[in-house]
């Protein structure tokens, strides 16, 4: 019976927020256990082009913050398909001087950013989608930010709000951000507010209005907790195999919303234990049960849940994740297509998926769409279904370069 303890890399969401805030702080911060992946290294390199010196130090990053001072960039800044980094960098560049051109992959050029650009213009920055599509590449004319009250539409991505929150303390006036409509992925905003507070700036919300005082971040030593999205694949592995997996660096009271994935597996029949040794999931001997669930707060673990649901008895319904269609790929369509390729009975909803679990599945070559989360989610199926082959397995480098080495431990444990 599988019983494995693993340690996952640091949280991508927290790493990118912490490095952004530390870059704006006055003094040198130490980030302990940051994630080193394609996305975070692209963001780190981009910040260096803006005059923020960052160095390695025994598994930590030393971020030499410049107190909100952003230098002119020498040339275009390439962000790959790092949507979080692109959106954070747009606001950081607006604090600078001169013209900044932010580019990315062709998929990045399909990912909306106009609501953020509109908000930056309302605060006095120049902010333009260069192709007129409302997507990158973008040009930012840095001249500082005015601050004051603005309206923001965050129904497509919470990253727009997080981006503005991070830079707001350096505006010329105290800032107020009024949400115009719903906010998706709220737990990621809570991460942003927590990191800001740790570095010395307390923002608050009242009835959909976020208020941020003028101020400055202060250099800190900050420990990055393990990535809960990365942990989800290993917990799901326990769920579908009937084994037990403990992720040692997810704290009992994790900052990340995606840590709730363990509790979601609990609703499907798993046993979940949380304590000083981490968060453990034990798969049920009698098999998994289907659920109906609103996943709007945890979109990044939807692919993992969908693959897990293919092994559960009954109909699983996943709703309120329409924003998954503008991620690294259209994740709703991609997950549905690849589950069907395995022989599952799946239907797309405009905002989710319906999976009829417990059907006989068979091996297949899984397309990954250059999307790290598709590759890792479908690795879960391979624990139970012979002949599952992951196309372009290297795409996991975006968030989890060492995934396959760690994943082999689960496969070896099941085989024993």
C-alpha positions in Angstrom: 0.0 0.0 0.0 1.4 3.4 -1.0 2.4 5.6 2.0 4.6 8.4 0.8 5.9 11.7 2.4 6.9 14.3 -0.1 8.0 18.0 -0.1 6.8 20.1 -3.0 8.5 23.3 -4.3 7.6 26.7 -3.0 4.3 28.3 -4.0 4.3 30.0 -7.4 1.6 32.4 -6.3 3.3 33.4 -3.1 6.8 33.6 -4.8 5.6 36.0 -7.4 3.8 38.3 -4.9 6.7 38.2 -2.5 9.3 39.1 -5.1 7.1 41.9 -6.4 6.6 43.4 -3.0 10.2 42.9 -1.9 11.3 44.7 -5.2 9.4 47.8 -4.1 10.6 47.7 -0.5 13.4 49.8 0.8 16.3 47.5 1.6 17.3 43.8 1.1 14.7 41.1 1.7 15.4 37.4 2.0 12.9 35.0 0.4 13.3 31.5 1.9 12.3 28.6 -0.3 11.0 30.5 -3.4 9.9 28.5 -6.4 12.5 28.3 -9.1 10.6 27.6 -12.3 10.2 29.1 -15.8 7.5 31.6 -14.6 9.3 32.9 -11.5 12.7 33.1 -13.2 11.1 35.1 -16.1 9.6 37.5 -13.5 12.9 37.7 -11.7 14.8 38.5 -14.9 12.2 41.1 -15.8 12.6 42.9 -12.5 16.3 42.9 -13.0 15.7 44.9 -16.2 13.9 47.5 -14.1 16.9 47.9 -11.8 16.0 45.4 -9.1 19.1 43.3 -8.2 18.3 39.7 -7.0 20.8 37.1 -6.0 20.8 33.5 -4.9 21.9 32.7 -1.4 21.7 29.0 -0.1 18.2 28.2 -1.3 17.0 31.8 -0.7 16.7 34.9 -2.9 18.1 38.2 -1.7 15.9 40.9 -3.3 17.6 44.3 -3.1 14.5 46.6 -3.1 14.8 50.1 -4.4 12.1 51.8 -2.4 9.6 52.0 -5.3 12.2 53.4 -7.7 11.9 51.7 -11.1 14.6 52.3 -13.7 14.1 52.6 -17.5 14.3 49.3 -19.3 16.9 48.5 -21.9 14.8 46.9 -24.6 11.6 44.8 -24.6 10.8 42.7 -21.5 9.7 39.1 -22.4 7.4 37.3 -20.0 6.7 34.1 -21.8 3.3 32.8 -20.9 3.5 34.1 -17.3 0.1 35.8 -16.9 0.7 36.7 -13.3 4.1 38.2 -14.0 2.8 40.1 -17.0 0.0 41.7 -15.1 2.1 42.5 -12.0 4.9 44.0 -14.2 2.5 46.3 -16.1 1.7 48.1 -12.8 5.3 48.1 -11.5 6.5 49.6 -14.8 3.9 52.4 -14.4 5.8 53.6 -11.4 8.9 54.1 -13.5 10.1 56.5 -16.2 9.7 56.3 -19.9 8.4 53.6 -22.2 8.3 49.9 -21.3 7.2 47.2 -23.8 6.1 43.9 -22.3 5.9 40.9 -24.6 5.2 37.2 -24.4 4.3 34.1 -26.3 1.5 33.9 -28.8 -0.7 32.4 -26.2 0.0 35.3 -23.9 -1.2 37.5 -26.8 -4.6 35.9 -26.4 -4.9 36.5 -22.6 -6.9 39.7 -21.7 -5.3 42.5 -19.8 -7.4 45.5 -20.9 -9.3 45.9 -17.5 -5.9 46.4 -15.8 -4.6 48.8 -18.5 -7.8 50.8 -18.2 -7.3 51.1 -14.4 -3.7 52.2 -14.9 -4.8 54.9 -17.3 -7.3 56.1 -14.7 -4.4 56.5 -12.3 -2.5 58.6 -14.9 -0.3 56.1 -16.6 0.0 55.4 -20.3 -1.1 51.8 -20.9 -1.8 50.4 -24.3 -2.4 47.0 -26.0 -0.1 47.3 -28.9 -2.2 45.2 -31.3 -5.4 46.8 -30.2 -6.8 43.5 -28.9 -6.9 44.2 -25.2 -4.1 41.6 -24.8 -0.3 41.7 -24.7 2.0 42.9 -26.0 1.6 46.1 -24.1 3.3 49.4 -23.8 3.5 51.2 -20.5 4.4 54.9 -20.3 5.8 55.2 -16.8 5.3 58.5 -15.0 4.2 57.4 -11.6 0.6 56.7 -10.4 -1.9 59.3 -9.3 -3.9 57.1 -7.0 -7.4 58.1 -5.8 -10.6 56.1 -6.5 -11.0 53.9 -9.6 -13.4 51.2 -10.7 -12.0 47.8 -11.8 -13.6 44.9 -13.5 -12.1 41.7 -12.1 -14.5 39.2 -13.4 -11.9 37.7 -15.8 -8.9 37.6 -13.4 -8.2 38.5 -9.8 -4.6 39.3 -11.0 -5.8 42.7 -12.1 -6.7 43.6 -8.6 -3.6 42.0 -7.0 -1.4 44.0 -9.5 -3.0 47.3 -8.5 -3.0 46.5 -4.8 0.8 45.8 -4.9 1.7 49.2 -6.4 -1.0 51.3 -4.7 1.1 52.3 -1.7 3.5 54.2 -4.0 0.7 56.3 -5.7 0.7 60.0 -5.0 -2.7 59.8 -3.2 -4.2 57.1 -1.1 -5.9 54.6 -3.3 -9.4 53.1 -3.4 -10.3 50.4 -5.9 -14.0 49.8 -6.3 -14.9 46.5 -7.9 -17.3 46.8 -10.9 -18.9 43.3 -10.8 -17.8 39.9 -9.4 -14.3 39.0 -8.3 -13.0 35.6 -9.4 -10.4 33.6 -7.5 -10.7 35.6 -4.3 -8.2 33.4 -2.3 -5.4 34.8 -4.5 -6.3 38.3 -3.5 -6.2 37.2 0.1 -2.6 36.0 -0.5 -1.7 39.4 -2.0 -3.1 41.2 1.0 -1.3 38.9 3.4 2.1 39.4 1.7 1.6 43.2 1.6 0.8 43.2 5.4 3.8 41.1 6.2 6.0 43.7 4.4 4.3 46.5 6.3 1.3 47.8 4.4 -2.2 47.0 5.6 -5.0 47.4 3.0 -8.6 46.7 3.8 -11.9 45.9 2.1 -15.4 47.2 2.8 -18.3 46.2 0.6 -16.3 45.6 -2.5 -14.0 48.7 -2.1 -10.3 48.1 -1.3 -8.5 51.0 0.4 -4.8 51.2 0.4 -2.9 53.9 2.3 0.2 55.7 1.0 3.3 54.1 2.4 6.2 51.9 1.8 7.1 48.2 2.1 9.9 47.3 4.5 12.6 44.7 3.9 11.7 41.4 5.6 12.8 37.8 5.8 9.9 35.8 4.3 9.4 32.0 4.1 7.5 30.7 1.1 5.1 27.8 2.0 4.9 24.8 -0.3 2.8 25.1 -3.5 -0.7 23.8 -2.8 -1.5 23.5 -6.5 1.5 21.3 -6.9 0.5 19.3 -3.9 -2.9 18.6 -5.5 -1.5 16.1 -7.9 0.0 14.0 -5.2 -3.1 14.1 -3.0 -5.1 13.1 -6.0 -2.7 10.2 -6.6 -3.6 9.0 -3.1 -7.3 9.4 -3.8 -7.4 7.3 -7.0 -5.0 4.6 -5.8 -6.3 4.1 -2.3 -2.9 5.0 -0.9 -1.7 7.7 1.5 0.4 10.8 0.6 1.6 13.4 3.1 2.8 16.7 1.8 5.1 17.9 4.5 5.4 21.6 3.6 1.8 22.5 3.4 0.9 24.0 6.8 -2.3 23.1 8.6 -3.5 26.7 8.1 -2.1 27.4 4.7 -2.2 30.8 3.1 -3.1 29.4 -0.3 -6.7 28.7 -1.2 -5.7 25.7 -3.2 -4.9 23.9 0.0 -8.7 23.3 0.2 -8.2 20.6 -2.5 -7.4 18.2 0.3 -10.8 19.0 1.9 -12.5 18.6 -1.5 -11.1 15.1 -1.7 -12.5 14.6 1.8 -16.0 15.3 0.3 -15.3 12.5 -2.2 -14.6 9.9 0.5 -10.9 10.4 1.4 -9.5 10.8 4.9 -7.7 14.0 5.5 -5.3 14.8 8.3 -3.6 18.1 9.0 -0.9 18.8 11.6 2.7 19.7 12.2 3.9 17.0 9.8 1.9 18.5 6.9 -1.4 17.6 5.2 -2.1 13.9 4.5 -4.7 12.4 2.2 -5.7 8.7 2.4 -7.7 7.3 -0.5 -10.8 5.3 0.4 -10.8 1.5 0.1 -14.4 1.5 -1.1 -13.7 4.0 -3.9 -14.4 7.7 -4.5 -17.9 9.4 -4.7 -18.9 12.1 -7.2 -19.6 15.6 -6.0 -21.2 18.8 -7.3 -19.1 21.8 -6.5 -18.5 25.5 -7.2 -14.7 25.8 -8.0 -14.7 29.5 -8.6 -12.2 30.0 -5.7 -9.9 27.3 -6.7 -9.6 27.3 -10.6 -6.0 26.0 -10.8 -6.9 22.6 -9.3 -9.9 22.0 -11.5 -7.9 19.8 -14.0 -6.8 17.7 -11.0 -10.3 17.4 -9.7 -11.7 16.5 -13.2 -9.2 13.7 -13.7 -9.9 12.4 -10.1 -13.7 12.6 -10.8 -13.3 10.1 -13.8 -12.5 7.5 -11.1 -15.4 8.4 -8.8 -18.9 6.7 -8.8 -21.6 8.9 -10.2 -21.8 12.3 -11.9 -19.4 15.1 -10.9 -20.4 18.6 -11.8 -17.8 21.5 -11.7 -19.2 25.0 -12.0 -18.2 28.7 -11.9 -14.8 28.4 -13.6 -15.5 30.1 -17.0 -12.2 32.1 -16.4 -10.3 28.8 -17.0 -10.9 29.4 -20.7 -8.3 32.3 -20.7 -5.5 30.4 -18.8 -2.4 28.9 -20.5 -4.9 27.2 -22.7 -8.7 26.8 -22.6 -8.5 24.4 -19.7 -12.2 23.5 -19.8 -12.0 22.4 -23.4 -8.6 20.8 -23.0 -9.5 18.7 -19.9 -12.8 17.5 -21.6 -11.0 16.6 -24.8 -8.3 14.6 -23.1 -10.6 12.8 -20.7 -12.7 11.7 -23.7 -9.4 10.5 -25.3 -9.1 8.2 -22.3 -12.7 6.9 -22.8 -14.4 9.0 -20.2 -17.9 10.4 -20.6 -17.5 14.2 -20.2 -19.6 17.2 -21.2 -18.5 20.9 -21.3 -20.6 23.6 -19.6 -20.0 27.3 -20.4 -18.5 27.6 -17.0 -17.4 24.0 -16.1 -17.6 20.3 -16.7 -19.8 17.3 -16.1 -17.9 14.0 -15.7 -19.7 10.6 -15.5 -17.2 8.7 -13.3 -16.6 5.0 -12.9 -16.5 4.2 -16.6 -13.8 1.9 -18.1 -10.8 4.0 -19.2 -8.0 3.0 -21.5 -4.5 4.2 -22.4 -3.9 7.1 -24.7 -1.4 9.8 -25.7 -2.5 12.9 -23.9 -2.1 16.3 -25.5 -0.8 18.9 -23.1 -1.4 22.1 -25.1 1.9 23.5 -23.6 0.0 23.7 -20.3 1.8 22.5 -17.2 -1.4 21.8 -15.3 -2.8 19.6 -18.0 0.3 17.4 -18.0 0.5 17.0 -14.3 -3.3 16.4 -13.8 -3.3 13.6 -16.4 -0.3 12.0 -14.7 -2.8 11.1 -12.0 -4.8 8.9 -14.5 -1.6 7.1 -15.3 -1.5 5.7 -11.8 -4.6 3.6 -12.5 -4.7 3.3 -16.3 -2.0 1.4 -18.2 -0.7 3.1 -21.4 -1.2 6.7 -20.5 1.5 8.7 -22.3 2.0 12.4 -21.7 2.9 14.5 -24.7 5.6 17.2 -24.1 6.2 16.3 -20.5 8.8 19.1 -20.3 6.0 21.7 -20.2 5.9 21.2 -16.4 9.0 23.5 -16.1 6.6 26.4 -16.0 5.8 25.7 -12.4 7.4 22.4 -11.3 10.6 21.5 -13.1 11.2 18.5 -10.8 7.7 17.1 -11.1 8.5 13.8 -12.9 11.3 12.8 -10.6 9.0 13.2 -7.6 6.1 11.6 -9.4 8.0 8.4 -10.0 8.1 7.9 -6.2 4.4 7.4 -6.3 4.5 5.0 -9.2 7.3 3.0 -7.5 5.4 2.9 -4.2 2.2 1.6 -5.9 4.2 -1.1 -7.7 5.8 -2.4 -4.4 
